[in-house]
Amino acid sequence: MDLIGFLLIGLIAGWIATQFMRGSSMGLAGNLVIGVIGAFVGGFLFRLIGFAAVGLIGHLITATVGAVVLLYVVRVLKKA
């Protein structure tokens, strides 16, 4: 159940991040990949500043912030 929950949070976070960054929709698989990688990025960034995610909403926020940062970095690198 933990893996399914992690993937669902990643999927939702990827979708929220693409909506927030006003990018083109990446589809189900793209949102999942962005959200899952974003969860790792967000967890790393939050640990750097001393925050810890607690509960479903905390994990969703962490994954979404990481996904937004990931999309921003990808967008900047594409322009370079």
ChimeraX attribute file (.defattr): number of C-alpha atoms within 10 A of each C-alpha:
attribute: neighborCount
match mode: 1-to-1
recipient: residues
	/A:1	6
	/A:2	7
	/A:3	8
	/A:4	9
	/A:5	11
	/A:6	17
	/A:7	17
	/A:8	16
	/A:9	24
	/A:10	27
	/A:11	25
	/A:12	19
	/A:13	30
	/A:14	35
	/A:15	22
	/A:16	21
	/A:17	26
	/A:18	21
	/A:19	13
	/A:20	11
	/A:21	14
	/A:22	9
	/A:23	11
	/A:24	8
	/A:25	12
	/A:26	14
	/A:27	11
	/A:28	12
	/A:29	11
	/A:30	15
	/A:31	22
	/A:32	21
	/A:33	18
	/A:34	26
	/A:35	35
	/A:36	25
	/A:37	18
	/A:38	26
	/A:39	28
	/A:40	16
	/A:41	21
	/A:42	26
	/A:43	20
	/A:44	15
	/A:45	16
	/A:46	16
	/A:47	12
	/A:48	10
	/A:49	8
	/A:50	8
	/A:51	12
	/A:52	13
	/A:53	16
	/A:54	11
	/A:55	8
	/A:56	12
	/A:57	11
	/A:58	12
	/A:59	20
	/A:60	25
	/A:61	19
	/A:62	27
	/A:63	32
	/A:64	30
	/A:65	24
	/A:66	28
	/A:67	31
	/A:68	24
	/A:69	18
	/A:70	20
	/A:71	19
	/A:72	14
	/A:73	11
	/A:74	11
	/A:75	13
	/A:76	10
	/A:77	9
	/A:78	8
	/A:79	6
	/A:80	5
